[in-house]
Amino acid sequence: MSSDRDRQAPAEIRVQLALDSIQEAQRLVEHATQTLSRVDGMIPESKNLGSLSDRLTQAWYAVRAGVNRLRRKRHLALADRK
């Protein structure tokens, strides 16, 4: 059986990769939003993408809050897979 410390470092790496991925998705959505906003007739679609960007920001903060909660409880570790 793995110790908590053995599972904590890989968990930290995975969490950081997830947060980085969310930020990259947000960057790409923001780029698409700006690109579409310059096309006549695509303003509604551009606004929908802007909403998606906002939801990605909220998701990033939710994941970050979950990580902080688990760190405080010292429960941030990879799940045991059987």
C-alpha positions in Angstrom: 0.0 0.0 0.0 1.3 3.5 -0.9 1.9 6.1 1.7 0.1 9.4 1.5 3.4 11.2 0.7 4.0 8.8 -2.2 0.7 9.7 -3.7 0.8 13.4 -2.8 3.5 14.6 -5.2 2.0 13.0 -8.3 -1.4 14.4 -7.2 0.1 17.9 -7.1 1.5 17.4 -10.6 -1.8 16.2 -12.0 -3.7 19.1 -10.4 -1.3 21.6 -11.8 -1.6 20.0 -15.2 -5.4 20.2 -15.0 -5.2 23.9 -13.9 -2.8 24.6 -16.8 -5.1 22.9 -19.2 -8.1 24.9 -18.1 -6.0 28.1 -18.6 -5.0 27.0 -22.0 -8.6 26.2 -23.0 -9.6 29.7 -21.7 -6.8 31.3 -23.8 -8.0 29.5 -26.9 -11.7 30.4 -26.3 -10.7 34.0 -25.8 -8.8 34.0 -29.0 -11.7 32.5 -30.9 -14.1 35.1 -29.2 -11.9 38.0 -30.4 -11.6 36.5 -33.9 -15.3 36.0 -34.3 -16.2 39.4 -32.9 -14.6 40.9 -36.0 -16.9 39.0 -38.4 -20.2 40.7 -39.4 -23.1 38.6 -38.2 -21.1 36.5 -35.7 -21.7 38.7 -32.6 -24.1 36.3 -31.0 -21.7 33.4 -31.4 -18.9 35.6 -30.1 -20.9 36.4 -27.0 -21.6 32.7 -26.4 -17.9 32.0 -26.5 -17.4 34.8 -24.1 -19.8 33.1 -21.7 -17.8 29.9 -22.1 -14.7 31.7 -21.2 -16.4 33.0 -18.0 -17.4 29.4 -17.2 -13.8 28.2 -17.7 -12.7 30.9 -15.3 -15.2 29.7 -12.7 -14.1 26.1 -13.2 -10.5 27.1 -12.7 -11.4 28.8 -9.4 -13.5 25.8 -8.3 -10.7 23.4 -9.0 -8.3 25.7 -7.1 -10.6 25.9 -4.2 -11.0 22.1 -4.1 -7.2 21.7 -4.1 -6.8 24.2 -1.2 -9.5 22.4 0.8 -7.8 19.0 0.2 -4.4 20.5 1.2 -5.8 21.9 4.4 -7.1 18.5 5.3 -4.0 16.8 4.0 -6.0 14.7 1.7 -4.5 15.7 -1.7 -3.3 12.4 -3.0 -3.9 10.1 -6.0 -6.8 7.7 -5.6 -5.9 4.1 -5.0 -6.9 2.1 -8.0 -7.6 -1.6 -7.6 
